[in-house]
Amino acid sequence: MTSNTRICVAGATGLVGSAVLRLALARGHHVHGTLRDATDTARTAPLMALPGAAGRLTLFSADAGEEGAFDAAMHGCDAAAIACFPPLYKAADGTPARALDRRRGYEEIVRPVRDGVLNVLGSARRAGVGSIALCSSTSSTNPPVPLAVKHEATALSDAEAQMADGKFTAAEKIVMETAALDFCVHNDMRLAVLLPTMMLGPVVLPEHMRSHGLALLSGLLEGRRAMHEQVPAGSMSVSHLEDVAALFLATIENPQARGRYFAVFDSLPWAEIYDILARHVPAAGLPAPLDGAPEPPTRFDFTRRDSLGVTMRDIPATIAATVDWLKTRPFPG
Ligand SMILES: NC(=O)c1ccc[n+]([C@@H]2O[C@H](COP(=O)([O-])OP(=O)(O)OC[C@H]3O[C@@H](n4cnc5c(N)ncnc54)[C@H](OP(=O)(O)O)[C@@H]3O)[C@@H](O)[C@H]2O)c1
């Protein structure tokens, strides 16, 4: 891809979308960014302040719930990064997703995402955009019988089983991926799907400080128990936000890239994550020690991820870089 490449970033004000947009601009690409209300200057100003934005970033209003809403944003683009489907935790009337029955859970949590991704892809098809990078999540990688080692080809959640369990917010992701894959196969579009979990690193908008990784770290730096009263027995997968953005661009820039890719560095037991955090934050905020042994962390086969040629930062380096960045007080006030 040349620096004349034009990329549509759907969800440009999002944690992931803004990181992809920032890196695309840094690499000299032109970007069409979307959010639902591009007249909201409080949210667009940080994007327009990014290096390269003045000459190469155009913002568009587009709601995934409306067919054709992304037509203008996709027009003239070579590729699209789609990161505009954050998990839905509540129905429109505020009922928690977990409390919904099967019919409402599907109609109000799962279906809007399925229909939404088809709307965005429909606009991409009409504009002749042939390359798509779609942001999903590792919540689509949990088959009913857990795998000893997760590989993208076999680590597929079962949407029906998740919905039968009331896990509509998780089921959204595999349903979205399946709908997107069918659409892209039928329309001869190249689809790569990125699968992140917790992301740390410098964020673009102040609102991203509420994402669970940044909220955890900034709370701990202030000496607050930000997420856990006690160290959990389980594990967490972590990646640096800029590495996730690099994986997105790698799939766009590599014409051979298609299919699913883990976008995590690795998974560690929370006990080890808190040991690393303890090197950087006051002890006051740290949770009580784990009672017993940690559970084995999720194990991944990273062959496909590594085929993209992106060097991922390890978890201690990611945490150290994020702490250093937070100490600069990037969003004073
Ligand atoms: N954040 C995490 O820790 C995390 C972890 C794992 C996976 N992921 C995945 O990453 C992807 C992106 O999540 P995120 O955390 O970056 O989300 P986010 O920060 O909440 O941002 C979502 C973006 O999508 C836009 N958007 C929301 N609803 C929309 C709609 N109906 N139509 C059009 N645009 C809409 C938002 O724009 P406006 O609100 O300005 O319209 C915003 O730009 C999701 O697939 C998510 O599952 C995130």
The ligand as an SDF file (V2000), in Angstrom:
LIG
                    3D

 48 52  0  0  0  0  0  0  0  0999 V2000
  -12.2740   -1.7030   24.7780 N   0  0  0  0  0  0  0  0  0  0  0  0
  -11.7990   -2.9140   25.0360 C   0  0  0  0  0  0  0  0  0  0  0  0
  -11.1760   -3.1310   26.0880 O   0  0  0  0  0  0  0  0  0  0  0  0
  -12.0100   -4.0400   24.0470 C   0  0  0  0  0  0  0  0  0  0  0  0
  -11.5370   -5.3140   24.3770 C   0  0  0  0  0  0  0  0  0  0  0  0
  -11.7050   -6.3620   23.4520 C   0  0  0  0  0  0  0  0  0  0  0  0
  -12.3350   -6.1330   22.2650 C   0  0  0  0  0  0  0  0  0  0  0  0
  -12.7890   -4.8890   21.9720 N   0  0  0  0  0  0  0  0  0  0  0  0
  -13.4940   -4.7180   20.7010 C   0  0  0  0  0  0  0  0  0  0  0  0
  -13.0500   -3.5830   20.0020 O   0  0  0  0  0  0  0  0  0  0  0  0
  -14.1150   -3.1050   19.1620 C   0  0  0  0  0  0  0  0  0  0  0  0
  -14.2320   -1.6370   19.3510 C   0  0  0  0  0  0  0  0  0  0  0  0
  -14.4610   -1.3980   20.7250 O   0  0  0  0  0  0  0  0  0  0  0  0
  -13.9710   -0.0780   21.4470 P   0  0  0  0  0  0  0  0  0  0  0  0
  -13.6550   -0.4450   22.8520 O   0  0  0  0  0  0  0  0  0  0  0  0
  -12.9510    0.6000   20.6080 O   0  0  0  0  0  0  0  0  0  0  0  0
  -15.3310    0.7440   21.4510 O   0  0  0  0  0  0  0  0  0  0  0  0
  -15.5970    2.2420   21.8970 P   0  0  0  0  0  0  0  0  0  0  0  0
  -14.3890    2.8470   22.4980 O   0  0  0  0  0  0  0  0  0  0  0  0
  -16.8580    2.2190   22.6840 O   0  0  0  0  0  0  0  0  0  0  0  0
  -15.8660    2.9800   20.5090 O   0  0  0  0  0  0  0  0  0  0  0  0
  -16.8810    2.5850   19.6500 C   0  0  0  0  0  0  0  0  0  0  0  0
  -16.8270    3.4100   18.3800 C   0  0  0  0  0  0  0  0  0  0  0  0
  -17.9190    3.0120   17.5620 O   0  0  0  0  0  0  0  0  0  0  0  0
  -18.7890    4.1150   17.3540 C   0  0  0  0  0  0  0  0  0  0  0  0
  -20.1540    3.6200   17.4410 N   0  0  0  0  0  0  0  0  0  0  0  0
  -20.8000    3.1290   18.5270 C   0  0  0  0  0  0  0  0  0  0  0  0
  -22.0340    2.7390   18.1960 N   0  0  0  0  0  0  0  0  0  0  0  0
  -22.1700    2.9900   16.8750 C   0  0  0  0  0  0  0  0  0  0  0  0
  -23.2300    2.8260   15.9490 C   0  0  0  0  0  0  0  0  0  0  0  0
  -24.4320    2.3320   16.2940 N   0  0  0  0  0  0  0  0  0  0  0  0
  -23.0330    3.2010   14.6780 N   0  0  0  0  0  0  0  0  0  0  0  0
  -21.8550    3.7280   14.2820 C   0  0  0  0  0  0  0  0  0  0  0  0
  -20.8100    3.9220   15.1130 N   0  0  0  0  0  0  0  0  0  0  0  0
  -20.9800    3.5610   16.3970 C   0  0  0  0  0  0  0  0  0  0  0  0
  -18.4600    5.1090   18.4570 C   0  0  0  0  0  0  0  0  0  0  0  0
  -18.7310    6.3820   17.9630 O   0  0  0  0  0  0  0  0  0  0  0  0
  -19.7300    7.4270   18.6010 P   0  0  0  0  0  0  0  0  0  0  0  0
  -20.1210    6.9190   19.9620 O   0  0  0  0  0  0  0  0  0  0  0  0
  -18.9030    8.6400   18.6580 O   0  0  0  0  0  0  0  0  0  0  0  0
  -20.8220    7.4650   17.6380 O   0  0  0  0  0  0  0  0  0  0  0  0
  -16.9670    4.9030   18.5980 C   0  0  0  0  0  0  0  0  0  0  0  0
  -16.2760    5.5770   17.5760 O   0  0  0  0  0  0  0  0  0  0  0  0
  -15.3610   -3.9190   19.5640 C   0  0  0  0  0  0  0  0  0  0  0  0
  -15.5370   -4.9610   18.6310 O   0  0  0  0  0  0  0  0  0  0  0  0
  -14.9740   -4.4940   20.9040 C   0  0  0  0  0  0  0  0  0  0  0  0
  -15.6350   -5.7050   21.1950 O   0  0  0  0  0  0  0  0  0  0  0  0
  -12.6450   -3.8340   22.8250 C   0  0  0  0  0  0  0  0  0  0  0  0
  1  2  1  0
  2  3  2  0
  2  4  1  0
  4  5  1  0
  4 48  2  0
  5  6  2  0
  6  7  1  0
  7  8  2  0
  8  9  1  0
  8 48  1  0
  9 10  1  0
  9 46  1  0
 10 11  1  0
 11 12  1  0
 11 44  1  0
 12 13  1  0
 13 14  1  0
 14 15  2  0
 14 16  1  0
 14 17  1  0
 17 18  1  0
 18 19  2  0
 18 20  1  0
 18 21  1  0
 21 22  1  0
 22 23  1  0
 23 24  1  0
 23 42  1  0
 24 25  1  0
 25 26  1  0
 25 36  1  0
 26 27  1  0
 26 35  1  0
 27 28  2  0
 28 29  1  0
 29 30  1  0
 29 35  2  0
 30 31  1  0
 30 32  2  0
 32 33  1  0
 33 34  2  0
 34 35  1  0
 36 37  1  0
 36 42  1  0
 37 38  1  0
 38 39  2  0
 38 40  1  0
 38 41  1  0
 42 43  1  0
 44 45  1  0
 44 46  1  0
 46 47  1  0
M  CHG  2   8   1  16  -1
M  END
$$$$
